[in-house]
Amino acid sequence: MNIRNQKTIQGRRHNLEKELHVDLTHIGSFTFDEVAASSRNCENMIGAAQIPLGIAGPLLIKSMNDERRTATNYYIPLATTEGALVASVARGCKAISESGGATVNSFRLGATRGPVFHTTGYRENLKLFKFIQNNLPLFQSIASATSHHLILTEAISRIVGRYQFVRFAFNTQDAMGMNMVTIATEKVARYIEEKTGAVCLSISGNYCVDKKPSWQNFIRGRGFEVWAEVLLPKYSLRETLKTTAKQLYNIWLSKCMIGSAVSGSIGYNAQYANIIAALYLATGQDAAHVTEGSLGITTAEAQGDDLYISIYLPDLMVGTVGGGTGLATQKEALMILKVDGGNGGANSQKFAEIIGAAVLAGEISLLASLAEGTLARAHKTLGRGMEK
């Protein structure tokens, strides 16, 4: 079968069924607009992959970016095939909410694209470096002409031999924005070539750093930088989490800090990727950015019988418009969070903060489960159902 000769989703699927002698009835059953999806989101489309969607919450959140400092309850949609995950996050949400809510804060760093240029040597590289540093306003004008939803905010360079790696950062408002920043960067790179004689070898030279874990993104940040914290009182630790401040602190220290150091991990946390992956799948984010979201540090401090715990996400790439956010089910999930659509950048920032609070809930519950010794039992009960 020549897939390219098949012009419809049904035609591709039926021919595949015939050639492979398989039944793809479930793959062919979905409710979103197939024309839009096949033209915007997926080539050679034959159907859809369904993932169970659970809900955790309510999760009480107080944003430092909200001038009113009002606490708001959110329900967290999580798409996952891992039994026990939604229940675990739900327990963390309960512990946070009964402790007065999570305090969250965020800072927009922007999407980045990092082209690599080649010159004749250090002398020309230095000229290129100075040209890039001295012409940011001009580059901003070139970039803005490609999209009125985008603003170039920063350009940094690093010289290695005859190569120069440049990292452009953009404010993309409510879009995650990688397509926009790629188009804008290409225009800027062509202008740099024209004016300096340097050759742009690749529009992405891995200095972005896109969809890969890196210390560059950990230190400089990317997308959104997010913090979330809560003080868990003795009552919540004992009644909801079935542990104590001392026990949970000791698990955090041995696992997230020492264990991460011994294993050479970049992320010093318990399970950021678990919660981020489930939220990304539910809301139409680019799933490959989960690897960046896995970076971050969880901290804990016992304060008598209470426990202070926080999370730090330096690299959260999210959006509420564009990409998979327009698919019907993913749009509904964003509606649950009250962040669907564009709002001048406010929705994507609120979404990032909700993710931060949900990650905090996941950290609290998993560390508590390890402290009380119930992790295996929970997965046996919830992850394997009635299996003996």
C-alpha positions in Angstrom: 0.0 0.0 0.0 1.3 3.4 -0.9 0.1 5.6 2.0 0.6 8.8 0.1 -2.0 7.7 -2.5 -4.7 7.5 0.2 -6.5 10.8 0.4 -8.8 10.1 3.4 -8.5 8.9 6.9 -11.0 6.1 6.3 -9.2 5.1 3.1 -5.9 4.8 4.8 -7.4 2.9 7.8 -9.3 0.5 5.6 -6.4 -0.3 3.4 -4.2 -0.8 6.4 -6.8 -3.2 7.9 -6.9 -5.1 4.6 -3.1 -5.4 4.2 -2.3 -6.3 7.8 -5.5 -8.3 8.5 -6.3 -6.3 11.6 -9.5 -4.7 12.9 -9.0 -0.9 13.7 -12.5 -0.1 14.8 -11.5 1.6 18.0 -8.7 3.6 16.4 -11.4 4.8 13.9 -13.8 6.0 16.6 -13.3 9.6 17.7 -15.3 12.8 18.0 -13.0 15.7 17.0 -13.0 17.4 13.6 -11.0 15.0 11.4 -10.4 17.5 8.7 -8.9 20.0 11.0 -6.8 17.4 12.9 -5.5 15.8 9.7 -4.5 19.2 8.3 -3.0 20.8 11.4 -2.0 18.1 13.9 -1.2 14.8 12.2 -0.1 13.6 8.8 -1.2 10.2 7.3 -3.9 10.2 10.0 -5.9 6.9 10.4 -7.8 7.7 13.7 -7.1 8.5 17.3 -5.5 6.9 20.3 -7.8 7.1 23.4 -6.3 7.6 26.9 -8.4 7.4 30.1 -9.0 10.8 31.6 -9.4 11.2 35.4 -10.0 14.2 37.6 -8.2 15.2 40.8 -9.1 18.0 43.1 -10.4 20.4 44.2 -6.9 22.0 44.5 -6.8 25.4 46.3 -4.3 27.8 44.7 -3.3 31.3 45.6 -1.3 33.1 42.9 1.2 35.9 43.8 0.4 37.3 40.3 -3.2 37.9 41.4 -3.4 41.3 42.9 -6.4 40.3 44.9 -4.5 37.3 46.4 -7.8 35.3 46.3 -7.7 31.5 46.6 -9.3 29.6 43.8 -10.3 25.9 43.5 -9.3 24.0 40.4 -10.1 20.5 39.2 -7.1 18.8 37.5 -7.7 16.7 34.4 -5.1 13.9 34.0 -4.8 11.6 31.0 -3.0 8.5 32.0 -2.9 4.7 31.8 -1.0 4.4 35.1 -3.3 3.2 37.8 -2.9 5.0 41.2 -1.6 8.3 39.6 -4.9 10.2 39.7 -5.7 8.9 43.2 -2.3 10.0 44.4 -2.6 13.5 43.0 -6.1 13.7 44.4 -4.7 12.9 47.9 -2.0 15.6 47.5 -4.7 18.1 46.4 -6.7 17.3 49.5 -3.7 17.8 51.8 -2.8 21.1 50.1 -6.4 22.4 50.2 -7.0 21.6 53.9 -3.6 23.3 54.7 -4.9 26.6 53.3 -3.9 26.1 49.6 -0.7 26.3 47.6 1.0 29.6 47.0 2.3 29.8 43.4 4.3 32.3 41.4 5.6 32.3 37.9 7.8 34.2 35.5 7.6 34.1 31.7 11.0 33.4 30.2 9.7 32.7 26.7 10.2 30.1 24.0 13.7 29.9 22.6 15.3 28.9 19.3 19.1 28.5 18.9 20.6 28.6 15.5 24.3 27.8 14.9 26.5 30.0 12.6 29.9 29.2 11.0 32.6 31.8 10.4 36.2 31.8 9.2 37.6 31.9 12.7 37.7 33.8 16.0 38.2 37.3 14.5 35.0 37.0 12.4 33.2 35.3 15.3 33.9 38.2 17.5 32.5 40.6 14.8 29.4 38.4 14.6 29.1 38.4 18.4 29.2 42.2 18.6 26.7 42.5 15.7 24.2 40.3 17.5 24.6 42.0 20.8 24.3 45.5 19.3 21.3 45.0 17.1 18.5 43.5 19.3 16.0 46.3 18.4 16.5 45.6 14.7 16.1 41.9 15.2 12.9 42.6 17.2 11.5 44.5 14.3 12.2 41.7 11.9 10.8 39.1 14.2 7.6 41.1 14.9 6.9 41.4 11.2 6.4 37.6 11.0 3.7 37.6 13.7 2.0 40.2 15.9 1.6 37.6 18.6 5.4 37.4 19.2 8.1 39.7 20.7 11.8 38.9 20.7 13.1 39.6 24.2 16.7 38.3 24.3 19.7 37.2 22.2 22.7 35.5 23.7 25.7 33.9 22.0 28.5 31.4 22.7 31.6 31.0 20.6 33.2 27.5 20.1 36.0 27.4 17.5 34.5 28.6 14.2 31.0 28.1 15.4 28.7 30.6 17.1 25.6 29.4 18.9 22.9 32.0 19.4 19.8 31.6 21.6 16.9 33.9 20.8 14.1 34.1 23.4 10.5 35.2 22.5 7.3 36.1 24.4 4.6 34.2 22.5 1.7 35.2 24.7 -0.8 32.3 25.1 0.8 30.1 22.5 3.6 27.6 23.3 4.9 29.1 20.1 7.7 27.0 18.7 6.4 27.2 15.1 6.2 31.0 15.5 9.7 31.4 16.9 11.2 29.1 14.3 9.8 31.2 11.5 10.9 34.4 13.2 14.4 33.1 13.9 14.8 32.0 10.3 14.1 35.6 9.1 16.5 37.0 11.6 19.2 34.5 10.8 19.0 35.3 7.1 19.4 39.0 7.9 22.5 38.2 10.0 24.0 36.1 7.1 23.4 39.0 4.7 25.0 41.6 6.9 27.9 39.6 8.4 28.8 36.9 5.9 28.4 34.3 8.6 26.7 31.1 7.4 23.7 29.7 9.4 24.3 26.0 9.3 21.1 25.1 11.1 18.2 27.1 12.4 18.4 24.8 15.5 21.8 24.1 16.8 20.6 22.5 20.1 21.4 25.7 22.0 17.6 26.3 22.4 17.5 23.6 24.1 14.3 22.1 22.8 12.8 18.8 24.0 16.0 17.6 25.7 17.0 17.8 29.4 19.9 20.2 29.9 21.6 22.3 32.5 21.3 25.3 30.1 17.5 25.2 30.5 17.8 24.4 34.2 20.0 27.5 34.9 18.6 30.0 32.4 15.1 28.7 32.3 12.7 28.3 29.3 9.0 28.8 28.7 7.8 29.5 32.2 9.6 29.4 35.5 7.2 28.2 38.2 7.3 28.0 42.0 4.7 26.4 44.4 4.8 26.0 48.2 2.6 24.9 51.1 3.0 24.5 54.9 1.5 21.1 55.8 0.2 21.1 59.4 0.5 18.2 61.8 -3.2 17.4 61.3 -3.0 17.0 57.5 0.2 15.0 57.7 -1.3 12.6 60.2 -4.9 12.3 59.0 -4.6 12.7 55.2 -1.0 11.7 54.4 -0.6 9.1 57.2 2.9 10.2 58.1 4.8 12.8 60.1 6.9 15.8 59.2 10.1 14.0 60.2 9.3 10.9 58.2 8.4 12.8 55.1 11.5 15.0 55.4 13.8 12.0 55.7 12.3 10.4 52.6 12.7 13.7 50.7 16.3 14.1 51.8 17.4 10.5 51.0 15.4 10.2 47.7 15.2 13.7 46.1 18.5 15.0 47.2 21.1 12.3 48.0 19.6 9.7 45.6 19.4 12.2 42.8 23.0 13.2 43.4 24.3 9.6 43.5 22.5 8.7 40.3 23.7 11.9 38.5 20.1 13.1 37.9 19.5 16.6 36.5 16.1 16.8 38.2 16.1 16.6 42.0 12.4 15.6 42.5 10.2 12.6 43.0 7.9 12.5 39.9 7.4 15.8 38.1 7.2 14.0 34.7 4.3 11.9 35.9 1.9 14.8 36.5 3.2 16.9 33.7 2.8 14.1 31.1 -0.8 13.5 32.3 -1.7 17.2 32.1 0.0 17.7 28.8 -1.8 14.8 27.2 -5.1 16.0 28.6 -4.7 19.5 27.4 -3.1 19.2 24.0 0.5 20.2 24.8 3.5 19.0 22.9 4.2 15.8 24.8 7.9 15.8 24.0 8.3 18.9 26.3 7.7 16.6 29.2 11.4 15.9 29.2 12.0 19.6 30.0 9.3 19.7 32.6 11.0 16.8 34.4 13.8 19.3 35.5 13.4 20.9 38.8 14.0 20.8 42.6 11.7 19.8 45.4 12.6 21.2 48.8 11.3 20.2 52.3 11.9 21.6 55.8 10.4 20.2 59.0 9.2 23.0 61.3 8.3 21.2 64.5 5.4 18.9 63.7 4.6 20.8 60.5 6.3 20.5 57.1 7.2 23.2 54.6 7.5 21.7 51.0 8.0 23.4 47.7 8.6 22.7 44.0 10.6 24.7 41.4 10.0 24.2 37.7 12.6 26.1 35.6 11.5 24.9 32.2 7.8 24.6 31.5 6.7 24.9 27.9 2.9 25.3 27.7 0.3 27.1 25.7 -3.5 27.5 25.7 -3.9 28.2 21.9 -2.4 26.5 18.9 -1.2 23.0 18.4 -3.3 20.3 20.1 -5.2 22.7 22.3 -7.8 23.2 19.6 -8.8 19.6 19.5 -12.2 19.1 21.0 -11.4 16.9 24.0 -8.2 18.9 24.8 -10.1 22.1 24.6 -12.7 20.8 27.1 -9.9 19.8 29.5 -8.6 23.4 29.3 -12.2 24.6 29.9 -12.2 22.6 33.2 -9.1 24.6 34.2 -10.7 27.9 33.0 -7.7 28.7 30.8 -9.0 27.8 27.3 -8.2 30.2 24.4 -6.1 33.3 24.3 -6.1 36.1 26.8 -3.0 38.2 26.1 -0.7 35.7 27.8 -2.7 35.5 31.0 -4.2 32.1 30.3 -0.9 30.4 29.6 0.7 31.9 32.7 -2.3 30.8 34.9 -2.1 27.3 33.3 1.6 27.1 34.2 0.9 28.0 37.8 -1.9 25.3 38.0 0.6 22.8 36.7 3.1 23.8 39.4 0.5 23.3 42.1 -0.5 20.0 40.7 3.1 18.9 40.6 3.4 19.9 44.2 0.4 17.7 45.0 2.0 14.8 43.3 5.3 15.2 45.1 3.6 15.4 48.5 1.5 12.3 48.0 4.3 10.1 46.5 6.8 11.1 49.2 4.1 10.4 51.9 3.3 7.0 50.4 7.0 6.1 50.5 7.2 7.4 54.1 4.3 5.2 55.2 5.4 2.2 53.1 2.2 1.9 51.0 3.5 2.6 47.4 3.5 -1.1 46.3 0.1 -1.7 48.0 -1.5 1.3 46.2 -0.2 0.2 42.8 -1.3 -3.4 43.4 -4.8 -2.2 44.4 -5.3 0.6 41.9 -2.9 -0.3 39.2 -3.8 -4.0 38.8 -7.4 -3.9 39.8 -8.7 -7.3 40.8 -5.7 -9.1 39.5 -4.5 -11.8 42.0 
